[in-house]
C-alpha cells in the first residue's frame, strides 16, 4: 500500500463525507499502457476530464498497465507507479492499491529481447499469453485510489481452478494456440482483490475484479466462457457464502457486513445463453446492483446502431444504500445532417455537439452526436459509472 504525497487542491475531486456518505467511480480505460500514462496521451487526458466531473472517495480502474522497467518500451523505468501518477494528475492525496495480476506472464519476447507493445502488428498475436491474454506482463492490471485508510488487503491470484472447483474438467479445452490446458490452471487471469477501508470508524469491505471475457475470440475450444462463469461463481461464494466455509484460508464475507464489489465482469447478466450470465442473475438475487443501467460498453466507431452490453457493475450490500448514480456519456443524441460533395464546406455542429461524417462514394455524410458521448467514446470502449452511497448501518 502506498500513499501519494503531493500538494494540490484536494476538494475539487473528492466528496465531503457527511456522516458516512461516500462516492465511488468505476472506469475501465481501454488499454491504458505506461507510455500513455507517462506522456499524458490525448486518450488519458479525456478520461481524466471525465473523472473530474464527479466527486469521489474511491476510484476503481481497469486496464491500467502495471509498470515494470523496460516493459514494453526500453525507455520506461518505473515500477508500480502508474496508478500513483494518475492520482497526481487528478490532484489527489489518496491511498492506492495496485496489482499486476497474471495477464501477460506467459507472453514471449521478440528476438530483440523486448515485448510487442501493441497488437497493431498481427505478428504480436503469436507472442501473446495464450492463457491469460496480454502481450506483455501487467498489461491489463487493476487497482484503486481511495481517500479512507486501508486496514486490510488480500490479493488472490494464485488460486488453482481445481482447488475452487474440484469437478472442473479442462481436457476438452485448448488455449489460443491449440495446446491442452494444464490441470493446475489458475482461476484468475488477473487477480481478485479484497480490502477493508476505515470509513470514519466503520469497516467497508471492497472487492475489485476484472473477469476474463465471456467470449471465445475465434477459438471454438476456448475455455473463456466457462472460466468467466467460474470467476463469477467465486465472487458469488465470497460475497454470499457461508462463513463456516473455508477455501485455502479464504472465508466468505461475514453476513451483514457492508461491502461493494466493482469491476468489468465481462458478461451481460441479461444474456440468455452464457453461463456467466446465469451466475450473475443468481448473485443479483442475493446482493444489490447500482442501476438500472442500459449499457456500460459499446463497440468501436460511431455507428447508427452500435453493439452495446452491460459489462461493468457496482454491487453492494450489508446495509449500504444508494443515494445517486450515473453512467457518463451513453446518450448519443445522434442527428443526421445530410451528404455533401467532398469539396463542399461541412455544416456547423450545434453547441455541445461533435460533428462527424462517413464517406459514401464521392460524398461525406455528416452527423452530429452529443459532445459527452463523443468524448466518452474517444476515451474508452467502456463508460464511467459513478455512485453515491450511505453507510449509516
QUITA-V456820 format. One record per run of one state. SS is the DSSP state (h for helix, s for strand, l for the rest). FROM is the first residue (numbers start at 1). LEN is the number of residues. If there is no record, write none. Layout:
SS|FROM|LEN ; SS|FROM|LEN
This chain:
l|1|1 ; s|2|2 ; l|4|17 ; s|21|12 ; l|33|1 ; h|34|5 ; l|39|3 ; h|42|10 ; l|52|6 ; s|58|7 ; l|65|3 ; s|68|1 ; l|69|2 ; s|71|1 ; l|72|10 ; h|82|8 ; l|90|5 ; s|95|5 ; l|100|22 ; h|122|6 ; l|128|13 ; s|141|6 ; l|147|3 ; s|150|7 ; l|157|3 ; s|160|1 ; h|161|4 ; l|165|9 ; s|174|1 ; l|175|5 ; s|180|1 ; l|181|5 ; s|186|1 ; l|187|5 ; s|192|8 ; l|200|2 ; s|202|8 ; l|210|14 ; h|224|17 ; l|241|5 ; s|246|2 ; l|248|2 ; s|250|2 ; l|252|7 ; s|259|6 ; l|265|10 ; h|275|9 ; l|284|4 ; s|288|2 ; l|290|7 ; s|297|2 ; l|299|9 ; s|308|2 ; l|310|2 ; s|312|6 ; l|318|3 ; s|321|7 ; l|328|7 ; s|335|7 ; l|342|11 ; s|353|8 ; l|361|2 ; s|363|8 ; h|371|9 ; l|380|2 ; s|382|1 ; l|383|2 ; s|385|6 ; l|391|3
